[in-house]
Every structure is written in C-alpha cells, then in structure tokens.
Amino acid sequence: MYKLTYSPASPYVRKVRLAGYLSGLNDQIELLNPDHETHIKMKLNNPLGKIPVLMTPNNQYVFDSRVIVELLNDTSGKLYPNDDNKKIILTNAALTEGLVDSSLLYVYSIRYAGDQKPSEVWQKLQLTKIENTIVYLDKNVSNDFNPSKVYISHIGLIVALDYLNFRKIYDWEMKTKNLVAWHKQVSASMPGYKETYPKDPS
Ligand SMILES: N[C@@H](CCC(=O)N[C@@H](CS)C(=O)NCC(=O)O)C(=O)O
C-alpha cells in the first residue's frame, strides 16, 4: 500500500488523489489524517513541513505533489502521454499549479496575518495573477473535450477552479462561458470528482 498525508481541504492533496483515481491506483492509497502518527512522521520528513507526502510500498518518502504525480504516472502511464504532447500537457498543468499557488498565498495572507490587516498589495498581486490566468484559460480551453483523454492538466484545472469556489477567492464563473462549459463536461467524467471535492476538516 501507498500512504498519503491527507487533508480534505488541500488542493495539492486533491490533485494527487484524482491522479490516483485516474491511474487506477486509488484503492492502493491509504489516506492518513493529520493526527495519525504516521502522517506526522511523514510530514516531518519534508523539512518544508508541507503536504502531500507519499510513502511508497517500499517505505520511500516522496514529495512534492508534482513528483508524486510523476511516480503515479511511472506506474500507470495514464497521467500524461509520452509523446510530443507531454510538454504541452505538463506546461498546462504547471499553469494550473500556479493558479493554486496564488490562491493559497491569498488564503494564507488572511490566515497568517495575526492581528494585522492582510497586505492589500499582496492580495491584489495574487488576484491579478488569478484573473489573468482565468481570462487566458477561457480563451484557450479546448471545446472538443475527449473523455478518453483526461490528463494531469485536466485534473490541475478542475482542482484550481473548485478551490477558488471553495475558498470564495474569485468568482471565475462570472464572465467565462467556455470555462464554465469545460468545467461542467470534464468534472462529470472525472473519476473521483465528487469523492474528493474539498471540504473543511471536521
Ligand atoms: N509545491 C507543493 C505545495 C504544497 C503545499 O503548499 N501544501 C500546503 C497544504 S494545501 C501546505 O502544506 N501548507 C503548509 C505550509 O506551507 O506550511 C506541492 O505541490 O506539493
């Protein structure tokens, strides 16, 4: 069995879980809650103190989420093709990762402001990156979605869009007809979509 540090709200953990579903490896991934002794040990193995960390069946620790995705792809070959499209798909996935990074930096600007007011300059910087990326994606998202060709770039975008809604950071659905249609279609055919939808820890 693989072991994965779990949090129901983490977009990076969700990405790995969806990659597990798409790889057909979900049944082999045990989710460990934050208070689980092994979760704590695994997290300590990443000096950055971040999740996700994956423990392989031969007890190797792997992070971050991008490397875990690579590992799952090495095992399944299902997350990106090994041809000329690989770089395009990984570049698209990197863009969605940046969307999540900016979203999390926005959330942390509030969470870790202590008794200070969050920096408006910082928040505006992140919101501008988010807005520019959403406008770009609405223009460039493909309208001829093929359900048999779901890759890590699709997972990344679904995770990023749902996280924006979950944390109410930016209303991306307001002016993006293409992206809204894309989300509807892709989420309906993505294995594990509902099971992994973000929620606050209970
Ligand atoms: N680049 C990392 C980012 C992981 C990350 O930032 N995870 C968040 C949870 S969603 C975290 O652990 N935050 C705690 C911290 O930054 O100290 C990845 O792709 O795994």
Ligand as a Chemical Component Dictionary entry (heavy atoms), coordinates in Angstrom:
data_LIG
# 
_chem_comp.id                   LIG 
_chem_comp.type                 NON-POLYMER 
_chem_comp.pdbx_formal_charge   0 
_chem_comp.three_letter_code    LIG 
# 
loop_
_chem_comp_atom.comp_id 
_chem_comp_atom.atom_id 
_chem_comp_atom.alt_atom_id 
_chem_comp_atom.type_symbol 
_chem_comp_atom.charge 
_chem_comp_atom.model_Cartn_x 
_chem_comp_atom.model_Cartn_y 
_chem_comp_atom.model_Cartn_z 
_chem_comp_atom.pdbx_ordinal 
LIG N1  N1  N 0 4.524  22.652 -4.098 1  
LIG C1  C1  C 0 3.903  21.879 -3.068 2  
LIG C2  C2  C 0 2.928  22.747 -2.284 3  
LIG C3  C3  C 0 2.294  22.007 -1.114 4  
LIG C4  C4  C 0 1.589  22.951 -0.137 5  
LIG O1  O1  O 0 1.802  24.163 -0.122 6  
LIG N2  N2  N 0 0.712  22.349 0.674  7  
LIG C5  C5  C 0 0.018  23.116 1.694  8  
LIG C6  C6  C 0 -1.323 22.486 2.029  9  
LIG S1  S1  S 0 -2.507 22.769 0.773  10 
LIG C7  C7  C 0 0.830  23.084 2.976  11 
LIG O2  O2  O 0 1.316  22.049 3.364  12 
LIG N3  N3  N 0 0.942  24.243 3.623  13 
LIG C8  C8  C 0 1.616  24.374 4.888  14 
LIG C9  C9  C 0 2.787  25.301 4.796  15 
LIG O3  O3  O 0 3.018  25.936 3.756  16 
LIG O4  O4  O 0 3.475  25.386 5.812  17 
LIG C10 C10 C 0 3.228  20.661 -3.678 18 
LIG O5  O5  O 0 2.942  20.703 -4.887 19 
LIG O6  O6  O 0 3.027  19.635 -3.008 20 
# 
loop_
_chem_comp_bond.comp_id 
_chem_comp_bond.atom_id_1 
_chem_comp_bond.atom_id_2 
_chem_comp_bond.value_order 
_chem_comp_bond.pdbx_ordinal 
LIG N1  C1  SING 1  
LIG C1  C2  SING 2  
LIG C1  C10 SING 3  
LIG C2  C3  SING 4  
LIG C3  C4  SING 5  
LIG C4  O1  DOUB 6  
LIG C4  N2  SING 7  
LIG N2  C5  SING 8  
LIG C5  C6  SING 9  
LIG C5  C7  SING 10 
LIG C6  S1  SING 11 
LIG C7  O2  DOUB 12 
LIG C7  N3  SING 13 
LIG N3  C8  SING 14 
LIG C8  C9  SING 15 
LIG C9  O3  DOUB 16 
LIG C9  O4  SING 17 
LIG C10 O5  DOUB 18 
LIG C10 O6  SING 19 
# 
